[in-house]
Amino acid sequence: MMMAPLTERILQDIYMLSSVDFSGRLSGTDGARKAAVFLASSLNRAGFSPAGEYEFFTNVDVPASRLVSPARLVIVGNELLHRIDFAEYAPFSSGGFVTGDLLTIRDGDDVLPEDLAGKVVLIPERPNDFDVKGTIEYAASLGVAALLIETGEPESFHKTVFGSETSKLPVLRIRRSLAHKFADQRGLPVAIELPLEIKTRPCQNVLGILPGIDSRYTIALTAHYDHLGDDPQGVRFPGTIDNASGVAVMLEVARKLAQREPPLPCNILVAFLTGEESGLWGAKKLALTPPVPLSAVINLDCLGFEKELIALRTGHSASTDWLTELAADVIKNHGIEVRWIAGGDDAVAFIQKGIPTIGLGQKPTLPDSTSIHTLNDNPDNLHLKPIEKGFAVTYEIVNKLIDSPILTGIK
């Protein structure tokens, strides 16, 4: 199938960002640094000037939970498959190397605290009101060596890089069928290797600016380029939808704006942000210390879940100002449903600072939509039409914003 040159260029950038060379773009890794250099070079070629503290780069310290070598779980000689049979419970887990006997505990079991010390405790059924954090903290206080918590029958386990430096024991999610297989077999030997590093590392926002006639006003176009990172010697997490798609579309919007005549009435700042996956760190840094005052922000996070772009979220629970109204009108005029959904993406950091902001992103509507934060978020599962439509909507919103006297007072 022949593609328009614009669409082909967007896809080339998506494939580049998804490639093994960038190894999943986890903040603080070589793959993420290579991605940052690629994006800086792309902005430079498009005609943008450096707007970072160090040319195109601004340093951001990003804490995250990162595997530094392969994770292993062996139960009575059976080595289970990471991401398929088990996965770390990153927000609540420490790293560690543990051996111990398996002890199964169900809701309501009467177990003496001293019987838990040094054991690998298996919870084979999670109650509906299961307090994950409280259970883990209590287990740690009793000297439990590690926890295995049943977590359904996913195709593959969802990954996150949120972590806590206060976590005190390794905690793993385990497939329900395997939890039931090993439950009630007292004393089974268990070995866990979880080389999980929870550490703050220096990372980079990538910032380029296109000066306008009136430098008092700046529209920021943002998208996070970080993702979850490939597992060491294991599963790939290319992050094609989340968020190579948003970065590539914003990069193409930037290229088109650089070619627009006559000169723009206001500045355009393009910011490719780091640290979104572990707490919006790059966005928080930009919102707190922008290189120029920000008049408005358009953030783009995730396109390509399913064949059609049926709905777009706005980053707000309701229409709140002139910018949300402008964006909603453009979205509806493209035959797309407006979803008033707030929270979860980099737009939050700018909204909290009182900056007019739109947080665009595709809202999945079908049960078989591609799942992000899994190994399925790869180029083979990307859908093209949402990329094309997402570009058209974003570019129109930005152009209407540029030409709006509400923003700049320039008519």
Secondary structure, 3 states (H helix, E strand, C coil): CCCCHHHHHHHHHHHHHCCHHHCCCECCCHHHHHHHHHHHHHHHHHCCEECCCECCEEEEEEEEEEECCCCEEEECCEECCECCCEEECHHHCCCEEEEEEEEECCCCCCCCHHHCCCCEEEECCCCCCCCHHHHHHHHHHCCCCEEEEECCCCCCCCCCCCCCCCCCCCEEEECHHHHHHHCCCCCCEEEEEECEEEEEEEEEEEEEEECCCEEEEEEEEEEECCECCCCCCCCCCCCHHHHHHHHHHHHHHHHHHHCCCCCCCEEEEEEEECCHHHCCHHHHHHHHCCCCCCCEEEEECCCCCCCCCCEEEEECCCCCCHHHHHHHHHHHHCCCEEEEEECCCCHHHHHHCCCCEEEEEECCCCCCCCCCCCCCCCHHHCCHHHHHHHHHHHHHHHHHHHCCHHHHCCC
